[in-house]
Protein backbone atom coordinates (compact mmCIF):
# COMPACT_ATOMS: atom_id res chain seq x y z
CA UNK A 1 0.00 0.00 0.00
CA UNK A 2 1.43 3.35 -0.93
CA UNK A 3 0.64 6.80 0.41
CA UNK A 4 -1.72 8.64 -1.91
CA UNK A 5 -0.61 11.95 -3.38
CA UNK A 6 -2.82 15.04 -3.04
CA UNK A 7 -4.67 15.91 -6.24
CA UNK A 8 -5.00 19.57 -7.11
CA UNK A 9 -8.27 21.10 -8.25
CA UNK A 10 -8.15 23.54 -11.15
CA UNK A 11 -11.53 25.24 -10.70
CA UNK A 12 -10.92 27.15 -7.47
CA UNK A 13 -10.61 30.90 -6.77
CA UNK A 14 -7.00 32.19 -6.63
CA UNK A 15 -6.97 32.54 -2.81
CA UNK A 16 -8.02 28.94 -2.37
CA UNK A 17 -5.51 27.79 -5.01
CA UNK A 18 -2.71 29.47 -3.01
CA UNK A 19 -3.82 27.67 0.14
CA UNK A 20 -4.10 24.40 -1.78
CA UNK A 21 -0.56 24.85 -3.15
CA UNK A 22 0.81 25.47 0.35
CA UNK A 23 -0.97 22.40 1.75
CA UNK A 24 0.27 20.28 -1.16
CA UNK A 25 3.87 21.45 -0.59
CA UNK A 26 3.69 20.34 3.05
CA UNK A 27 1.97 17.04 2.25
CA UNK A 28 4.53 16.27 -0.48
CA UNK A 29 7.31 16.51 2.12
CA UNK A 30 5.48 13.97 4.28
CA UNK A 31 4.56 11.56 1.49
CA UNK A 32 8.18 11.56 0.27
CA UNK A 33 9.35 9.97 3.55
CA UNK A 34 9.83 6.31 2.54
CA UNK A 35 9.75 5.11 6.14
CA UNK A 36 6.07 6.07 6.36
CA UNK A 37 5.17 4.20 3.17
CA UNK A 38 5.26 0.71 4.61
CA UNK A 39 3.30 -2.21 5.96
CA UNK A 40 3.05 -3.80 9.39
CA UNK A 41 3.26 -7.59 9.35
CA UNK A 42 2.44 -9.02 12.76
CA UNK A 43 3.31 -12.29 14.47
CA UNK A 44 5.78 -13.64 11.92
CA UNK A 45 7.28 -16.92 13.18
CA UNK A 46 10.94 -17.02 12.15
CA UNK A 47 12.82 -20.28 12.40
CA UNK A 48 16.55 -20.42 12.97
CA UNK A 49 18.05 -19.88 9.51
CA UNK A 50 16.53 -18.36 6.36
CA UNK A 51 12.87 -17.26 6.28
CA UNK A 52 11.14 -15.87 3.19
CA UNK A 53 8.31 -13.40 3.90
CA UNK A 54 5.89 -11.84 1.40
CA UNK A 55 5.73 -8.08 2.01
CA UNK A 56 3.05 -7.05 -0.57
CA UNK A 57 4.45 -3.54 -1.09
CA UNK A 58 4.51 -3.82 -4.86
CA UNK A 59 8.06 -2.44 -4.93
CA UNK A 60 11.47 -3.29 -3.54
CA UNK A 61 11.49 -2.23 0.14
CA UNK A 62 14.12 0.09 1.58
CA UNK A 63 14.38 -1.96 4.78
CA UNK A 64 12.59 -3.26 7.84
CA UNK A 65 12.22 -2.53 11.54
CA UNK A 66 11.40 -5.12 14.18
CA UNK A 67 8.66 -3.49 16.21
CA UNK A 68 7.95 -6.42 18.55
CA UNK A 69 9.60 -9.72 19.45
CA UNK A 70 8.81 -12.58 21.82
CA UNK A 71 12.41 -13.54 22.64
CA UNK A 72 16.01 -12.63 22.00
CA UNK A 73 17.58 -13.48 18.64
CA UNK A 74 19.63 -11.73 16.01
CA UNK A 75 17.64 -11.10 12.81
CA UNK A 76 19.24 -9.90 9.60
CA UNK A 77 18.25 -9.45 5.98
CA UNK A 78 19.90 -11.61 3.32
CA UNK A 79 17.74 -10.86 0.28
CA UNK A 80 15.03 -8.41 -0.72
CA UNK A 81 13.04 -7.98 -3.94
CA UNK A 82 9.67 -6.69 -5.14
CA UNK A 83 7.76 -9.65 -3.65
CA UNK A 84 9.72 -11.09 -0.72
CA UNK A 85 12.18 -10.24 2.01
CA UNK A 86 14.43 -13.01 3.28
CA UNK A 87 15.39 -12.74 6.93
CA UNK A 88 17.79 -14.97 8.81
CA UNK A 89 17.34 -15.57 12.53
CA UNK A 90 19.92 -16.85 14.98
CA UNK A 91 17.15 -18.71 16.90
CA UNK A 92 13.41 -19.34 16.64
CA UNK A 93 11.54 -16.11 17.31
CA UNK A 94 8.18 -14.47 16.60
CA UNK A 95 8.38 -10.87 15.43
CA UNK A 96 6.23 -8.06 14.11
CA UNK A 97 7.86 -6.14 11.25
CA UNK A 98 7.42 -2.71 9.74
CA UNK A 99 8.60 -3.14 6.15
CA UNK A 100 9.08 0.08 4.21
C-alpha positions as a Markdown table, in Angstrom:
| # | Residue | x | y | z |
|---|---|---|---|---|
| 1 | Unk | 0.0 | 0.0 | 0.0 |
| 2 | Unk | 1.4 | 3.4 | -0.9 |
| 3 | Unk | 0.6 | 6.8 | 0.4 |
| 4 | Unk | -1.7 | 8.6 | -1.9 |
| 5 | Unk | -0.6 | 12.0 | -3.4 |
| 6 | Unk | -2.8 | 15.0 | -3.0 |
| 7 | Unk | -4.7 | 15.9 | -6.2 |
| 8 | Unk | -5.0 | 19.6 | -7.1 |
| 9 | Unk | -8.3 | 21.1 | -8.2 |
| 10 | Unk | -8.2 | 23.5 | -11.2 |
| 11 | Unk | -11.5 | 25.2 | -10.7 |
| 12 | Unk | -10.9 | 27.2 | -7.5 |
| 13 | Unk | -10.6 | 30.9 | -6.8 |
| 14 | Unk | -7.0 | 32.2 | -6.6 |
| 15 | Unk | -7.0 | 32.5 | -2.8 |
| 16 | Unk | -8.0 | 28.9 | -2.4 |
| 17 | Unk | -5.5 | 27.8 | -5.0 |
| 18 | Unk | -2.7 | 29.5 | -3.0 |
| 19 | Unk | -3.8 | 27.7 | 0.1 |
| 20 | Unk | -4.1 | 24.4 | -1.8 |
| 21 | Unk | -0.6 | 24.9 | -3.1 |
| 22 | Unk | 0.8 | 25.5 | 0.4 |
| 23 | Unk | -1.0 | 22.4 | 1.7 |
| 24 | Unk | 0.3 | 20.3 | -1.2 |
| 25 | Unk | 3.9 | 21.4 | -0.6 |
| 26 | Unk | 3.7 | 20.3 | 3.1 |
| 27 | Unk | 2.0 | 17.0 | 2.3 |
| 28 | Unk | 4.5 | 16.3 | -0.5 |
| 29 | Unk | 7.3 | 16.5 | 2.1 |
| 30 | Unk | 5.5 | 14.0 | 4.3 |
| 31 | Unk | 4.6 | 11.6 | 1.5 |
| 32 | Unk | 8.2 | 11.6 | 0.3 |
| 33 | Unk | 9.3 | 10.0 | 3.5 |
| 34 | Unk | 9.8 | 6.3 | 2.5 |
| 35 | Unk | 9.8 | 5.1 | 6.1 |
| 36 | Unk | 6.1 | 6.1 | 6.4 |
| 37 | Unk | 5.2 | 4.2 | 3.2 |
| 38 | Unk | 5.3 | 0.7 | 4.6 |
| 39 | Unk | 3.3 | -2.2 | 6.0 |
| 40 | Unk | 3.1 | -3.8 | 9.4 |
| 41 | Unk | 3.3 | -7.6 | 9.3 |
| 42 | Unk | 2.4 | -9.0 | 12.8 |
| 43 | Unk | 3.3 | -12.3 | 14.5 |
| 44 | Unk | 5.8 | -13.6 | 11.9 |
| 45 | Unk | 7.3 | -16.9 | 13.2 |
| 46 | Unk | 10.9 | -17.0 | 12.1 |
| 47 | Unk | 12.8 | -20.3 | 12.4 |
| 48 | Unk | 16.5 | -20.4 | 13.0 |
| 49 | Unk | 18.0 | -19.9 | 9.5 |
| 50 | Unk | 16.5 | -18.4 | 6.4 |
| 51 | Unk | 12.9 | -17.3 | 6.3 |
| 52 | Unk | 11.1 | -15.9 | 3.2 |
| 53 | Unk | 8.3 | -13.4 | 3.9 |
| 54 | Unk | 5.9 | -11.8 | 1.4 |
| 55 | Unk | 5.7 | -8.1 | 2.0 |
| 56 | Unk | 3.0 | -7.0 | -0.6 |
| 57 | Unk | 4.5 | -3.5 | -1.1 |
| 58 | Unk | 4.5 | -3.8 | -4.9 |
| 59 | Unk | 8.1 | -2.4 | -4.9 |
| 60 | Unk | 11.5 | -3.3 | -3.5 |
| 61 | Unk | 11.5 | -2.2 | 0.1 |
| 62 | Unk | 14.1 | 0.1 | 1.6 |
| 63 | Unk | 14.4 | -2.0 | 4.8 |
| 64 | Unk | 12.6 | -3.3 | 7.8 |
| 65 | Unk | 12.2 | -2.5 | 11.5 |
| 66 | Unk | 11.4 | -5.1 | 14.2 |
| 67 | Unk | 8.7 | -3.5 | 16.2 |
| 68 | Unk | 7.9 | -6.4 | 18.5 |
| 69 | Unk | 9.6 | -9.7 | 19.5 |
| 70 | Unk | 8.8 | -12.6 | 21.8 |
| 71 | Unk | 12.4 | -13.5 | 22.6 |
| 72 | Unk | 16.0 | -12.6 | 22.0 |
| 73 | Unk | 17.6 | -13.5 | 18.6 |
| 74 | Unk | 19.6 | -11.7 | 16.0 |
| 75 | Unk | 17.6 | -11.1 | 12.8 |
| 76 | Unk | 19.2 | -9.9 | 9.6 |
| 77 | Unk | 18.2 | -9.5 | 6.0 |
| 78 | Unk | 19.9 | -11.6 | 3.3 |
| 79 | Unk | 17.7 | -10.9 | 0.3 |
| 80 | Unk | 15.0 | -8.4 | -0.7 |
| 81 | Unk | 13.0 | -8.0 | -3.9 |
| 82 | Unk | 9.7 | -6.7 | -5.1 |
| 83 | Unk | 7.8 | -9.6 | -3.7 |
| 84 | Unk | 9.7 | -11.1 | -0.7 |
| 85 | Unk | 12.2 | -10.2 | 2.0 |
| 86 | Unk | 14.4 | -13.0 | 3.3 |
| 87 | Unk | 15.4 | -12.7 | 6.9 |
| 88 | Unk | 17.8 | -15.0 | 8.8 |
| 89 | Unk | 17.3 | -15.6 | 12.5 |
| 90 | Unk | 19.9 | -16.8 | 15.0 |
| 91 | Unk | 17.1 | -18.7 | 16.9 |
| 92 | Unk | 13.4 | -19.3 | 16.6 |
| 93 | Unk | 11.5 | -16.1 | 17.3 |
| 94 | Unk | 8.2 | -14.5 | 16.6 |
| 95 | Unk | 8.4 | -10.9 | 15.4 |
| 96 | Unk | 6.2 | -8.1 | 14.1 |
| 97 | Unk | 7.9 | -6.1 | 11.3 |
| 98 | Unk | 7.4 | -2.7 | 9.7 |
| 99 | Unk | 8.6 | -3.1 | 6.2 |
| 100 | Unk | 9.1 | 0.1 | 4.2 |
